[in-house]
């Protein structure tokens, strides 16, 4: 091969790489610009009034991820028509949950040098009642059935539960007097009938039974556990192993959760299971894909959860008893809450 031929090949390679790079930048810029434009094949989203105590029928509230001017806003649809037109509230949240007319909205505050985060408690008309600084990146949020207690979890370090190099902080607030338990790791931990002390404790994923009792995940010693919490006694008692992001059924008898399964990829280790609290028998659901979410009970027999989608996340649903198949509930949505 002559020197001239090598130079020609080099020049062609440079031109091709430049073209690919330019094309990638233009495509990324185009896709970024599209985020502010409602997509022709996407859901219809219009601004309107959103209430946490709906006056007509049961509603489903979500963080809307559909591209357009209302992306990231809380939006609502009739619960029996989840793929119908969405009414957007103007309120933006990273994570959200609501019950009994009370909502908790975890938000980012964008600064010149870095982002900070906060938890905002909302009334039934989405007006701010109180705000609290959050110590890190929002990941989970729940409101008790009465609306009296709200909880949230943030990543203080790390941004994924998949590995071991992360630290969480979980807070519970009483909306009746704004009393704050800002770190559940200070609760007394009862493991195998004995008080447990360790430097590696993490608590996350609260789900409330009432205004005293709740369930959550405890991680220590490289393992995770379902714990039952008591707000008054300030205790956490281990109940079952290999449980993450629990969600209590409306009738209070079962816990849906993500379980690490043997043989799965370290980056995608979880499957969706249900634990019967009376018998402590666990059973898999028909959803066989990796689940990195705190599932929600739509009713006593159906689970709702998020999976990655074209525009962030989609909501899926599956029967809780292991029967049936998983199906899409709602495109471009996350952080669901049923109201009414």
N, C-alpha and C positions, 0 to 999 in steps of 0.2 A: 504493500500500500504506500503510495507516494505521500510526500508531505502535503501537497495541494489537496489530495483526497481527504487526508485526516483533518485539515483545516475546514474543508467544506462540511464534513460530517459534524465537526464541533459546532460550526455556525448554525447548521440546521437544528442540532440538539438544543442550542441556546434559544433559538427562535421558538421552537416547540414548547420548551419549558416556560418561556415568557408568556406564550399564548395561553398555556394551561393556567399559569398563575393569574394572569389578567382575567381569564374567564371565571376562575374561582372567586376572585374578589368581586367581580361584577355580579355574579350569581348571589353571593352572600349579601351584597348591598341591596340587590333587588328583593331577596327574600326578607331582609330586615325591613325594607320599606313596606312590604306587603302586610306586615304585622298590624299596621294601622288601617288597613282596608278590609272591609267585610268581604269574605270570599263567596263567589257565586254558588259554590257547592257546599257551603257551610251553613250552620244554623242561623235563623233569623234572630237578631238580638236588637231590642229597642229599649230606650231609657223609659223608666216608669217608677212607680211607687212599689217598694218591697217592704213587707211587714213580717216580723217574726211571730206575730199572732195573726195568721191569715183569716180573713173574714168569709172567704168562700172556699170550701173544700180543703183537702190535704194538699200541701205543696212540697216540692223538692227544691232546696236551696243549694247552690254550688258556687264555687269559684269558676267563672267563665273563662275558658282558655281559647275560645274561638277568636281568630284574628279579626281585628276591627277596632273601632274606637272604644269598645267596652271590654276589651281583654283585661283579665285579672279582677274585674268587678264581681261582686256578689250578684248572682242572677237567680231568678226563680222560674219554675215551670209547674204546671199541674202535676201532681205525683202520678196520675194515671196517663199522662201524655209527656213523658220525659224528652222526647225528640221533637216536641213542638216549639213554637216561638218562645224566646226567653225575654223576660223583663229584667233589665239591668238597673242596679241601684245607685251607681256612682261611687260606692264604697269599695276600695281595693284591699284585699287581704292575701297573704301568702298561705295561711292556714286559717280555718274557721270552723266553728261548731255553734249550735244554738239549741235551746230547749226552753219551753215555758216562757217565751218572750224575752229571754236573755241570750246575748251572743258574745262570743269572744273572738276577736279578730287580731291575728298576729301580722304585723306590718313591718316593712323595711323603711327606714328613713335614710334617704340617699344623701351622703355628705360629700364634700369636695375631695377628701382624702380616703374616706372609708364609709361603709354603710353601718348604721346601728339599727337596732330592732326594738319593738315595743309591743306590748299586749294591750289592746283596747277593749274594754267591756262596753257593750252596746245595749240600748233598751229596745223595745219592740218595734220602734220606728227607725232603728239603726242610728240613733243619736248617741254620742259618746257620754257614758256615765263616769268612767274613770280610766286612767291609763297608767301603765307600769312599765318601767324599763325591762327589757328582756336581755339576758346575758349572752345570747348567741343566736345562731341561725334557727328559725322556727321549724319544728318538725311534727309536733302533734298538739291537738287541742280538743278539749271536751268540756261540756256543761252538764251538771247534774240534772236529773229529771225535773226537779222543782225549779231550776234556774238559780238556786241560791249559791251554788259553788261552781267555780270555773277552774280549769287546770290547763296548763300548757307545758310542753317540753321543748327545750332548745339544745342544739349542739354547742357546747362551750368550746370544744376543739373537735376537729374532724367534721365530716359532713355525710357520713354513711354508717349504717349499722353493720355492714357486711364484714368489716374487719374488726380488729380489736383496739385500734389506735383512735379512740374517740372518748369524749367525756360529755355527759348530759347534765342538765339542770332542770328539775321539774318543780313547778310552783302550783300551789292551790290558794285561791282567794275566796273569801266569803263575801258575797255581794251585799249582805245585809248590814255589815259593819266595816267592810274593807280590810278585815284582818288577813294577814298574809303569812302563809308558810312558804318561804321562798326557796327552800331546798329540802325535799323529802328525804334526802340522805341523812338528815339529822334525826329522823324517827328511829325508835328502837326496833331493831331487826331481830325477829325470832325465827331461827332456821333449825329445823330438826328438833324443835322443842327447847332450844337454848338461845340465849342472846348472842348475836353474831357481830363481831367487830372486824373490819378489814379496810385497807386503804384504797381498794380498787372498786368500791361500790358505785354502781350507776343505777338510777331509777328512771323509767320513762313509760309513756303510754298509759296514762290514767283512764279508767272507765268507771263511772259512778254507779253504785247501786241505789244510794239515797244520800242524805246530807251528812251521814256519818261514815258509811262504809264505801270503799272503792276497791278496785283491783288495779294492778300495774305490773310491769316487768322489773325484776331485780336481776342485775348482772354482778357476779362476783366469782373469783377463782376460775375464770374462763367458761363459766356456765351461766345460763339464764333460768329464771324461775318465775312462775306466777305467784304473786303475793296478794294477800288480802290486807287492805289498809284500814285503819281506824283513825279518823281525824281527831276525835276526842281523846282517845288513849295515846295517840301519836305512836302507833305501832304498825309494823309491816310483818306479816307472818307468811312464810313460804307454804305453798300448797301443792305445786306440781312443777316438774322440770321441763326445760326446753320449750318455754312459752315466751313469745315476744308480741308486743303491741296487742294486748287483749281487748276484746269488745264484748260487753255483757249483753245478753239477749234481753228484750223488753220484759219477759216473764221472770228474769233473774235466775234461770236454771242452767244456762250454758254460756261458755266463753268461746268466741271465735278468735283465732290468733294465727300468727305465722310461725311455723315450726321449721327448724333446720333439719333437713333430711340427709341421710347418708348417701354419698355418691354424687351429690349435686355440686355444681361449680362453686368455688368459694365466693365468686362475684354474684351468684344467683342461687343462694342456698335454701330459700324458703318456699314452703307450700302452705296452702290454707287449710287449717284444721278446725275442728270444733270439739270442745271438752265439756262433758256432762258433769256439772259440779256435784251432783248427788252420788254418782258412781265413780267419778274420776276416770271414766272411760273416754278415750279420745278417738276421733274418726276423721279421715280425710274427706274433703269435699271433692266434687268432680273437677274442680279447677286444678289443672296439672302444671300451670306455668308458675314462674317465680313471682311471689307477691311481696312487695316492699311497701306495705300500707297498713294502717289500722282500719280493718274492715268495719263497716257499719251495718247494723241490722235494719233492713227496711220494714220488717215485721218479725213475728216469731219464727218464721220459716225461711227467710230470704236474706242473703248477704249481698252487700254492695261494696266495691273496692275499686281502686285505680290501677291501671296498667299503662305503660308507655304507649303514646299515640302519635299521630303525624304532627300534632300541634301542641305537644306536651304530654297530656294524659287523657285517657278515655275512662269512663266508668263502666264496669261490668257487674253482672249479677249472677249468682249461682245458688241453688237450694242448699240449706244448711245441713240437711240430713244425708248428704253424700249422693243423692239421686240426681238425675237430670244432667244437663250440660251447661257450661258457662255461656252467656250471651251478652252482647253489647247492650248497655242500658242508655248511654248518653255519650256522644262524641265531644271531645274538647272540653272536658270538665274534670274537676277534682274537688275534694273537701266537701262531700255531701252532708246535708242535714235535712231530715224530714220534719215538717212543721204542720201542726193541726191534727 
